[in-house]
């Protein structure tokens, strides 16, 4: 089975090839790209299209690799022993399976998403090397080796907040999701707004890509911001003609709150407006 995108996810040719290669070689696929380019959504759509269960592990700065395997709840066991409960005799009652264990236990091949791996400590990826490579790990409390019934399709996302270890990278395939060009973005917008006024679509895209061309922005607007902006324009009854003569270097469009997410970038826009649209003067 191959992933060819879906009605909800417009995948480039290169991305389709990368997913196919990862499935064929049975290696994790590391996905990078600007925030909002569909890295997380990719795993969800692969699971939907291929009709496979999805196990998602959202990584935080405090996440430890062990949590993906299992955790031993010693505090609950101590409390139950003080209450004299019979369940205390079975240590398995206090083993909490992590996302990786659940994916390994799946009766059919699953999709395992490790989302934003670069948020964790630098040693986090290395702590998962053997488990993801060999598809097994030991639960010492149960004196049991857990082996994957089926090797999951593993999608790992990163926002490039920190470099990943070379040893980890060697075990992955890699794909960088390029920001969509105008033609591909039009197809993405049509997925979300199948009946969108074409005039509004063309003018919104023109202004959106103007925003992205502004030099010095701390955060350029992404696909998700564009979708939110169009929703707000539709809410106001905008049909496109109102935007036709607009230039982001001279005028700040309505609902800028959907596109600009910090005061530095808003200051840049206000500066352009004050100097009459000379984008080279900043």
TORGU-179727 format. One record per residue: x, y, z of N, C-alpha, C, CB in turn; residue in one letter. Coordinates in steps of 0.001 Angstrom, whole numbers, padded with zeros to 6 digits, always signed. Glycine has a CB too. Example, Ala and Ser with C-alpha at 12.3 -4.5 7.8 and 13.67 -1.06 7.14 Angstrom:
+013190-005690+007800+012300-004500+007800+013200-003300+007800+011308-004473+009046a
+012850-002250+007080+013670-001060+007140+012900+000030+007870+014084-000598+005725s
END
This chain:
+000841-001191+000000+000000+000000+000000+000877+001242+000000-000952+000005+001218x
+000483+002251-000747+001259+003481-000855+000395+004668-000455+001806+003664-002289x
+001043+005691+000059+000350+006912+000427+000451+007902-000726+000934+007514+001732x
-000688+008306-001257-000724+009217-002392-001371+010544-002030-001465+008581-003546x
-001389+010856-000731-002114+012038-000306-003585+011692-000105-001956+013176-001334x
-004385+012675+000160-005814+012444+000371-006579+013710+000023-006102+012013+001836x
-007889+013632+000120-008708+014807-000170-008458+015909+000857-010197+014431-000194x
-007914+015530+002023-007638+016503+003069-006165+016896+003154-008086+015959+004389x
-005314+016231+002362-003878+016490+002476-003254+016452+001087-003192+015454+003419x
-002744+017589+000653-002095+017687-000649-000607+017411-000460-002332+019091-001301x
-000157+016249-000892+001244+015853-000717+002007+016053-002020+001347+014377-000253x
+003215+016586-001908+004065+016749-003087+004573+015387-003551+005253+017697-002784x
+005072+015350-004776+005620+014110-005323+006787+013608-004479+006071+014320-006773x
+007659+014523-004065+008821+014129-003268+008411+013567-001911+009752+015320-003074x
+007383+014137-001310+006912+013641-000020+006327+012239-000161+005867+014595+000573x
+005569+012019-001216+005008+010682-001449+006120+009647-001592+004116+010679-002709x
+007177+010020-002314+008315+009107-002508+008994+008809-001173+009340+009712-003504x
+009148+009828-000338+009801+009652+000961+008998+008725+001868+009999+011006+001645x
+007685+008885+001880+006829+008014+002699+006924+006578+002192+005349+008503+002674x
+006889+006410+000881+006993+005072+000300+008332+004430+000655+006824+005135-001228x
+009412+005208+000586+010743+004690+000902+010838+004262+002361+011810+005741+000595x
+010271+005081+003265+010307+004758+004693+009545+003474+004984+009726+005909+005516x
+008411+003288+004310+007632+002063+004507+008373+000852+003948+006250+002191+003844x
+009024+001030+002802+009746-000087+002174+010976-000499+002984+010169+000293+000752x
+011729+000488+003460+012946+000197+004226+012663-000040+005702+013937+001333+004079x
+011418+000205+006120+011011+000039+007521+011879+000883+008447+011089-001438+007932x
+012055+002145+008061+012819+003083+008862+011946+004274+009239+014075+003548+008105x
+012248+004921+010380+011504+006133+010734+011728+007220+009691+011921+006639+012129x
+010696+008011+009458+010794+009144+008531+010793+010422+009349+009620+009142+007489x
+011914+011147+009324+012038+012409+010026+011563+013526+009112+013494+012650+010489x
+010555+014258+009565+009946+015323+008771+010267+016670+009404+008411+015123+008656x
+010843+017561+008604+011088+018929+009039+010377+019888+008083+012616+019233+009100x
+010274+021137+008504+009615+022144+007693+009121+023267+008577+008458+021537+006896x
+008745+024366+007955+008207+025488+008722+006986+025051+009523+007841+026657+007790x
+006765+025667+010701+005514+025404+011424+004311+025686+010532+005436+026260+012707x
+003334+024800+010577+002121+025009+009791+002156+024419+008402+001852+026445+009682x
+003192+023614+008083+003276+023027+006741+002707+021607+006686+004721+023014+006272x
+002109+021137+007781+001422+019846+007742+002255+018665+008175+000935+019597+006385x
+003262+018874+009011+004117+017763+009448+003328+016768+010304+005330+018296+010240x
+002635+017284+011304+001856+016417+012191+000686+015790+011445+001346+017207+013406x
+000029+016587+010625-001136+016101+009879-000766+014950+008946-001762+017242+009074x
+000482+014907+008498+000914+013843+007591+000677+012477+008201+002389+014005+007238x
+001120+012276+009439+000950+010973+010097-000530+010631+010243+001634+010970+011481x
-001336+011616+010587-002769+011380+010759-003408+010948+009441-003460+012643+011295x
-002990+011576+008347-003570+011237+007052-003066+009884+006546-003250+012327+006033x
-001816+009547+006820-001308+008217+006447-002141+007138+007129+000193+008066+006832x
-002402+007337+008420-003200+006364+009169-004610+006262+008607-003254+006742+010649x
-005190+007393+008247-006556+007391+007716-006628+006731+006347-007091+008814+007630x
-005721+007130+005448-005743+006611+004085-005444+005117+004042-004744+007362+003224x
-004484+004675+004842-004099+003259+004838-004915+002433+005829-002619+003122+005159x
-005857+003101+006518-006750+002431+007464-005960+001679+008543-007677+001460+006717x
-005062+002426+009190-004226+001855+010246-004419+002647+011534-002731+001849+009827x
-004302+001989+012680-004417+002719+013948-003263+003708+014115-004446+001736+015134x
-003545+004826+014767-002552+005880+014966-002250+006024+016451-003047+007226+014378x
-000963+006020+016778-000520+006263+018151+000346+007519+018141+000271+005025+018735x
-000062+008525+018910+000591+009832+018870+001261+010137+020201-000421+010930+018522x
+002516+010551+020116+003285+010939+021297+003749+012375+021094+004504+009973+021540x
+003096+013320+021755+003461+014728+021653+004575+015004+022668+002217+015661+021901x
+005721+015432+022186+006884+015614+023037+006897+017018+023642+008170+015362+022242x
+007245+017099+024929+007406+018368+025633+008848+018478+026132+006395+018485+026819x
+009194+019632+026666+010559+019835+027157+010887+018917+028330+010755+021287+027571x
+009857+018462+029039+010074+017606+030208+009926+016116+029899+009110+017988+031302x
+009610+015782+028661+009365+014378+028304+010659+013564+028357+008740+014281+026899x
+010569+012371+028931+011685+011438+028974+011373+010236+028082+011973+010986+030432x
+012418+009660+027523+012231+008536+026600+011508+007375+027272+013581+008064+026059x
+011794+007146+028533+011177+006028+029256+009658+006102+029240+011669+005999+030692x
+009128+007329+029224+007676+007499+029250+007016+006932+027993+007324+008976+029400x
+007738+006887+026901+007187+006311+025686+007109+004798+025749+008010+006727+024501x
+007932+004203+026613+007925+002748+026774+006909+002349+027845+009342+002228+027146x
+007191+002734+029072+006254+002463+030169+006717+003228+031391+006155+000932+030475x
+005831+003340+032377+006171+003921+033665+005663+003011+034769+005582+005344+033808x
+006448+002903+035817+006069+002119+036992+005540+003072+038052+007278+001286+037539x
+004264+002896+038419+003612+003796+039369+003826+003279+040788+002096+003931+039057x
+005008+003542+041317+005357+003056+042653+004540+003749+043739+006845+003261+042915x
+004179+005006+043528+003413+005756+044530+002043+005124+044741+003259+007229+044104x
+001373+004771+043656+000048+004139+043783+000153+002787+044455-000615+003985+042408x
+001219+002054+044156+001391+000736+044774+001609+000863+046281+002575-000009+044130x
+002392+001862+046680+002621+002088+048101+001324+002460+048803+003668+003183+048308x
+000551+003334+048174-000721+003749+048767-001672+002565+048907-001374+004849+047920x
-001735+001728+047872-002636+000575+047913-002186-000447+048946-002720-000080+046539x
-000865-000560+049138-000370-001503+050145-000760-001041+051545+001162-001654+050041x
-000770+000267+051758-001186+000806+053048-002663+000584+053301-000871+002282+053126x
-003426+000494+052213-004862+000226+052332-005170-001258+052380-005607+000857+051179x
-004122-002087+052195-004305-003536+052255-005005-004132+051053-005067-003884+053467x
-004891-003506+049898-005564-004012+048706-004817-005210+048121-005690-002904+047655x
-005571-006193+047634-004973-007413+047103-004214-007190+045798-006040-008447+046890x
-004598-006178+045056-003967-005926+043760-002483-005610+043876-004667-004790+043061x
-002028-005261+045078-000626-004916+045292+000287-006079+044944-000399-004490+046735x
-000192-007288+045076+000641-008477+044832+001049-008598+043369-000104-009739+045261x
+000290-008001+042481+000590-008072+041050+001183-006743+040583-000688-008418+040234x
+002510-006759+040388+003180-005514+040007+002696-004994+038655+004688-005723+039967x
+002164-005897+037829+001660-005498+036523+000516-004505+036607+001218-006703+035762x
-000167-004465+037756-001249-003505+037935-000748-002068+038014-002029-003839+039180x
+000562-001911+038147+001138-000576+038315+002109-000217+037194+001848-000484+039652x
+002050-000993+036140+002827-000685+034953+001912+000050+033964+003432-001988+034317x
+002262+001283+033639+001465+002098+032710+002154+002075+031349+001297+003577+033234x
+001508+001483+030369+002103+001364+029039+002202+002728+028369+001284+000404+028165x
+003354+002969+027729+003540+004186+026965+003070+004015+025531+004992+004604+026991x
+003196+005075+024756+002707+005068+023372+003457+004035+022531+002852+006467+022743x
+004754+003924+022715+005534+002962+021922+005109+001535+022247+007048+003138+022184x
+004919+001223+023516+004467-000120+023903+003114-000414+023260+004373-000250+025452x
+002197+000549+023293+000876+000350+022697+000984+000088+021191-000018+001576+022959x
+001884+000826+020523+002077+000618+019083+002673-000766+018820+002994+001720+018492x
+003602-001187+019673+004208-002513+019533+003169-003614+019762+005379-002675+020521x
+002198-003359+020625+001181-004356+020974+000052-004439+019940+000597-004035+022337x
+000014-003502+019022-001089-003457+018064-001180-004752+017262-000923-002267+017119x
-002389-005246+017086-002612-006494+016359-002439-006326+014856-003997-007026+016656x
-002327-005092+014400-002051-004811+012995-001019-003698+012920-003351-004420+012227x
-000391-003552+011763+000590-002486+011633-000059-001135+011910+001225-002501+010235x
+000613-000333+012705+000080+000963+013090+000979+002078+012577-000071+001055+014611x
+000524+003312+012777+001334+004495+012505+001696+005119+013845+000575+005520+011581x
+002994+005296+014081+003473+005881+015330+004021+007272+015036+004561+004981+015996x
+003410+008285+015630+003853+009668+015456+004581+010135+016709+002654+010597+015146x
+005849+010505+016549+006622+011142+017620+006738+012607+017210+008066+010454+017832x
+005930+013442+017837+005716+014807+017356+006598+015815+018079+004258+015195+017519x
+007355+016594+017306+008230+017656+017803+009302+017099+018736+007408+018726+018529x
+010070+016169+018224+011100+015497+019011+012172+016462+019492+011735+014391+018200x
+012356+017570+018788+013404+018519+019149+013066+019359+020375+013681+019424+017991x
+011859+019211+020917+011507+019930+022137+012150+019307+023367+010001+019965+022306x
+012468+018031+023295+012989+017308+024453+014479+017561+024634+012725+015810+024309x
+015012+017004+025707+016435+017083+025993+017248+016494+024842+016758+016357+027302x
+018473+016963+024676+019320+016534+023563+019571+015033+023578+020643+017272+023602x
+019530+014408+024753+019782+012971+024850+018541+012134+024547+020295+012633+026232x
+017397+012777+024443+016144+012048+024233+016176+011135+023003+015005+013029+024098x
+016573+011639+021826+016592+010753+020651+017523+009553+020819+017009+011538+019425x
+018706+009778+021416+019652+008675+021612+019094+007608+022542+020965+009202+022167x
+018253+008025+023494+017683+007069+024444+016667+006137+023792+017029+007809+025592x
+016271+006450+022560+015301+005599+021854+015931+004816+020704+014161+006448+021319x
+017234+004944+020524+017893+004344+019364+017636+002853+019252+019373+004592+019427x
+017973+002109+020296+017867+000648+020231+016422+000198+020118+018510+000014+021457x
+015543+000853+020865+014135+000440+020864+013505+000583+019484+013344+001259+021879x
+013778+001707+018815+013192+001930+017492+013912+001133+016413+013224+003410+017146x
+015158+000790+016661+015929+000028+015689+015584-001455+015760+017425+000234+015918x
+015579-001988+016962+015338-003427+017152+013868-003774+017331+016108-003918+018347x
+013046-002755+017571+011612-002970+017779+011345-003852+019003+010987-003606+016531x
+012111-003617+020062+011904-004338+021304+012541-003573+022454+012480-005762+021211x
+012077-003873+023673+012679-003294+024871+012321-004193+026056+012186-001813+025106x
+013016-003997+027165+012801-004809+028365+012004-004045+029402+014134-005256+028958x
+011026-004702+029985+010310-004179+031150+010887-004920+032354+008721-004376+031028x
+011766-004258+033074+012521-004928+034136+011633-005335+035305+013635-004024+034633x
+010624-004524+035616+009737-004846+036739+008984-006148+036495+008743-003707+036977x
+008627-006408+035234+007906-007641+034897+008835-008751+034428+006876-007362+033827x
+010144-008418+034322+011126-009357+033772+010621-009909+032434+011401-010519+034775x
+010270-008960+031575+009633-009312+030307+010240-008489+029182+008104-009089+030376x
+010446-009128+028042+010898-008407+026845+009690-008153+025939+012009-009217+026080x
+009469-006900+025628+008339-006516+024788+008840-006374+023357+007677-005188+025289x
+008245-007137+022448+008623-007078+021036+007430-006620+020207+009134-008455+020540x
+007711-005860+019177+006634-005375+018311+006025-006525+017528+007154-004293+017349x
+004714-006623+017560+004027-007637+016764+004123-007291+015279+002546-007761+017198x
+004086-006005+014990+004259-005507+013623+005072-004228+013710+002873-005259+012905x
+006057-004065+012839+006861-002844+012844+005990-001681+012389+008115-002989+011929x
+005788-000684+013264+004923+000446+012870+005583+001349+011836+004549+001273+014096x
+004749+002095+011127+005232+003181+010270+005498+004357+011196+004191+003555+009120x
+006763+004763+011300+007143+005779+012281+007391+007124+011591+008401+005336+013060x
+006625+008125+012012+006798+009493+011533+007283+010346+012706+005461+010062+010928x
+008415+011003+012524+008987+011859+013563+009059+013281+013026+010401+011354+014007x
+008516+014237+013761+008545+015626+013294+009510+016457+014128+007139+016242+013344x
+010051+017502+013507+010969+018410+014184+010795+019806+013609+012440+017933+014040x
+010859+020809+014483+010798+022211+014060+012173+022862+014047+009869+022995+014974x
+013204+022028+014147+014587+022523+014078+014943+023439+015242+014807+023262+012773x
+014332+023213+016406+014669+024036+017566+016056+023686+018095+013620+023860+018672x
+016484+022443+017868+017842+022053+018226+018289+020935+017300+017927+021609+019713x
+019593+020777+017168+020155+019736+016315+019919+018363+016931+021658+019972+016090x
+019664+017382+016081+019475+016009+016539+020792+015247+016401+018343+015305+015737x
+021052+014270+017278+022326+013540+017252+022533+012779+015947+022393+012571+018418x
+023770+012710+015501+024094+012015+014246+023696+010544+014301+025592+012134+013943x
+023898+009907+015444+023562+008485+015566+022076+008251+015337+023968+007953+016946x
+021274+009187+015772+019828+009090+015562+019473+009344+014100+019086+010085+016467x
+020103+010367+013521+019814+010717+012132+020173+009588+011170+020564+011978+011746x
+021223+008830+011488+021637+007729+010609+020561+006655+010500+022934+007108+011117x
+019714+006571+011486+018682+005534+011501+017368+005993+010880+018435+005081+012916x
+017332+007225+010417+016100+007780+009856+016272+008119+008379+015674+009028+010635x
+015155+008134+007668+015090+008811+006385+014637+010240+006673+014116+008074+005375x
+014927+011136+005747+014674+012552+006016+013913+013194+004861+015995+013298+006259x
+012975+014059+005229+012290+014860+004213+011991+016240+004786+010979+014164+003738x
+012303+017263+004006+011960+018632+004385+010766+019079+003541+013183+019601+004192x
+009682+019428+004197+008494+019886+003481+008695+021336+003070+007215+019730+004352x
+008903+021537+001779+009060+022890+001264+007742+023649+001392+009533+022864-000207x
+007851+024948+001632+006625+025727+001727+005923+025709+000376+006921+027184+002180x
+004604+025493+000354+003887+025361-000925+004013+026601-001802+002419+025075-000669x
+004182+026377-003110+004112+027507-004033+002645+027900-004196+004760+027155-005419x
+002399+028947-004976+001037+029486-005063+000056+028467-005634+001025+030746-005920x
+000501+027685-006608-000393+026704-007219-000780+025609-006231+000263+026086-008450x
+000222+025116-005495-000065+024072-004506-000897+024635-003365+001240+023462-003962x
-000610+025883-002979-001378+026487-001898-002842+026670-002301-000767+027835-001500x
-003080+026984-003559-004458+027108-004040-005201+025787-003882-004479+027557-005513x
-004518+024681-004173-005137+023364-004007-005419+023080-002539-004237+022267-004591x
-004514+023501-001654-004712+023305-000212-005906+024122+000272-003438+023699+000576x
-005994+025358-000178-007108+026222+000221-008436+025633-000254-006921+027649-000345x
-008444+025072-001444-009676+024494-001984-010144+023298-001163-009469+024075-003436x
-009196+022591-000546-009564+021482+000339-010383+022007+001515-008300+020738+000848x
-009952+023151+002071-010630+023719+003232-011874+024516+002851-009677+024604+004002x
-011843+025130+001663-012961+025973+001219-013335+025600-000215-012593+027493+001316x
-014027+024485-000415-014312+024004-001773-015173+024959-002601-014995+022672-001697x
-015933+025811-001948-016812+026728-002679-016361+028180-002559-018240+026594-002175x
-015076+028386-002304-014566+029733-002092-014624+030559-003373-013137+029677-001570x
-015067+031790-003231-015073+032747-004337-013663+032852-004915-015585+034144-003866x
-013523+032646-006240-012203+032641-006864-011506+033990-006772-012320+032233-008307x
-012276+035053-006822-011690+036388-006691-011051+036553-005316-012759+037478-006919x
-011768+036112-004294-011250+036199-002930-010004+035325-002774-012333+035777-001914x
-010047+034113-003350-008887+033242-003239-007647+033879-003850-009167+031908-003905x
-007764+034400-005055-006613+034959-005756-006047+036186-005031-007002+035330-007185x
-006917+037055-004554-006449+038258-003869-005851+037927-002503-007597+039255-003708x
-006471+036970-001794-005941+036565-000484-004562+035924-000637-006911+035582+000214x
-004408+035088-001663-003109+034461-001899-002061+035496-002312-003231+033377-002976x
-002461+036455-003118-001513+037498-003544-000971+038255-002334-002190+038483-004528x
-001866+038658-001440-001439+039409-000264-000652+038525+000703-002651+040015+000446x
-001072+037279+000823-000384+036342+001719+001079+036171+001310-001097+034973+001718x
+001311+035959+000021+002691+035783-000431+003465+037102-000389+002714+035207-001850x
+002769+038217-000457+003428+039503-000224+003953+039569+001204+002457+040676-000496x
+003127+039138+002142+003553+039103+003543+004822+038272+003697+002434+038536+004436x
+004840+037114+003060+005963+036200+003231+007247+036746+002602+005625+034846+002628x
+007126+037712+001685+008303+038292+001044+008933+039412+001869+007933+038817-000322x
+008244+039853+002910+008758+040958+003723+010019+040509+004450+007687+041448+004738x
+011080+041243+004277+012344+040933+004922+012305+041340+006401+013503+041642+004197x
+012899+040497+007235+013030+040830+008650+011940+040308+009546+013089+042270+008798x
+010924+039649+008990+009858+039110+009840+010410+038020+010759+008701+038549+008976x
+010020+038099+012014+010431+037075+012973+009722+035761+012693+010147+037534+014407x
+008447+035845+012321+007683+034651+011958+006832+034957+010735+006794+034171+013142x
+007202+034351+009628+006395+034521+008433+005114+033712+008554+007181+034107+007182x
+003992+034240+008068+002732+033489+008177+002805+032173+007409+001556+034335+007655x
+002184+031149+007973+002211+029809+007388+000828+029432+006868+002697+028772+008422x
+000714+028197+006425-000547+027715+005854-001696+027828+006848-000401+026269+005398x
-001453+027447+008087-002523+027480+009085-003013+028907+009318-002041+026866+010406x
-002088+029878+009290-002493+031281+009444-003308+031761+008242-001256+032174+009628x
-002940+031316+007056-003705+031679+005865-005134+031162+005963-003028+031130+004602x
-005287+029925+006387-006628+029335+006510-007465+030127+007507-006538+027853+006948x
-006859+030476+008651-007593+031270+009650-007979+032638+009085-006743+031448+010930x
-007056+033255+008332-007329+034581+007772-008484+034531+006789-006082+035140+007083x
-008493+033527+005925-009575+033402+004949-010908+033172+005653-009287+032252+003966x
-010902+032388+006740-012139+032175+007507-012699+033499+008006-011885+031229+008696x
-011806+034371+008478-012251+035666+008991-012742+036567+007865-011119+036353+009754x
-012080+036511+006713-012534+037302+005563-013918+036848+005113-011532+037188+004395x
-014140+035558+005094-015464+035026+004738-016507+035486+005752-015434+033476+004667x
-016121+035448+007034-017034+035885+008100-017495+037319+007874-016356+035764+009473x
-016589+038168+007357-016922+039572+007118-017662+039791+005799-015661+040404+007131x
-017825+038716+005033-018504+038857+003754-017614+039386+002640-019674+039756+003911x
-016309+039310+002826-015369+039782+001811-015439+038902+000565-013934+039803+002370x
-015501+039514-000604-015597+038746-001844-014363+038870-002722-016800+039185-002619x
-013411+039708-002333-012154+039794-003072-011884+041147-003677-012138+038785-004144x
-012928+041828-004184-012728+043131-004819-012156+044144-003821-014056+043651-005404x
-012522+043964-002542-012053+044892-001516-010538+044818-001325-012754+044604-000197x
-009947+043697-001755-008510+043486-001562-007689+043788-002810-008258+042066-001133x
-008375+044047-003936-007694+044079-005225-006636+045182-005341-008705+044251-006312x
-006859+046311-004698-005900+047412-004801-004999+047531-003575-006636+048711-005011x
-005039+046531-002737-004293+046605-001491-002849+046165-001692-004962+045750-000421x
-001943+046836-000992-000518+046505-000990-000094+046449+000469+000344+047558-001813x
+000433+045317+000921+000751+045156+002341+001868+046098+002789+001151+043714+002626x
+002633+046630+001820+003678+047579+002184+003118+048975+002430+004734+047632+001097x
+001867+049202+002027+001260+050524+002174+000060+050514+003103+000847+051054+000827x
-000578+049352+003239-001813+049288+004013-001889+047947+004743-003052+049485+003097x
-002257+047986+006000-002399+046762+006789-003823+046239+006618-002071+047018+008301x
-003987+045042+006094-005335+044522+005847-006064+044163+007132-005265+043305+004951x
-007366+043999+007022-008160+043621+008185-007790+042227+008653-009653+043694+007867x
-008017+042010+009937-007738+040735+010603-006253+040350+010513-008598+039628+009991x
-005409+041359+010682-003972+041100+010691-003590+040185+011850-003193+042415+010777x
-004465+040108+012869-004184+039262+014038-004064+037788+013684-005269+039438+015075x
-004616+037413+012524-004515+036016+012098-003178+035721+011423-005656+035674+011151x
-002521+036750+010902-001294+036558+010126-000031+036912+010892-001354+037377+008875x
-000094+037962+011703+001082+038443+012425+000963+038057+013889+001241+039977+012275x
+002017+037462+014452+001914+036894+015792+002863+037513+016824+002166+035434+015718x
+003518+038615+016488+004336+039285+017497+004481+040762+017142+005729+038613+017614x
+004812+041556+018163+004837+043006+018004+005964+043485+017079+004979+043662+019358x
+007072+042754+017015+008172+043159+016142+007721+043173+014686+009377+042220+016319x
+007026+042113+014278+006561+042038+012897+005498+043092+012609+006011+040649+012599x
+004656+043372+013601+003649+044426+013420+004320+045787+013282+002655+044440+014601x
+005415+046015+014014+006163+047269+013894+006724+047439+012481+007304+047313+014925x
+007183+046346+011880+007713+046411+010516+006623+046856+009544+008287+045040+010087x
+005429+046288+009677+004323+046659+008797+003938+048125+008994+003107+045753+009052x
+003879+048549+010250+003527+049946+010526+004580+050899+009978+003356+050168+012033x
+005832+050473+010007+006909+051312+009471+006745+051495+007956+008293+050687+009790x
+006447+050387+007250+006226+050470+005808+005078+051424+005495+005935+049078+005225x
+004017+051333+006295+002839+052173+006086+003196+053652+006249+001718+051781+007069x
+004033+053954+007227+004407+055336+007510+005298+055940+006429+005108+055412+008841x
+006128+055093+005812+007051+055624+004801+006511+055461+003382+008403+054934+004916x
+005235+055097+003285+004584+055052+001984+004901+053835+001144+004944+056244+001230x
+005247+052744+001808+005406+051479+001067+006778+051219+000507+004454+051443-000037x
+007781+051981+000901+009144+051719+000423+009741+050579+001223+010035+052988+000533x
+009641+049365+000692+010071+048163+001416+011571+048093+001592+009599+046928+000698x
+012322+048906+000851+013782+048877+000958+014299+049844+002012+014411+049204-000383x
+013390+050570+002635+013817+051601+003563+013904+051117+004999+012887+052759+003486x
+013578+049859+005212+013570+049358+006592+014931+048801+006935+012482+048279+006791x
END
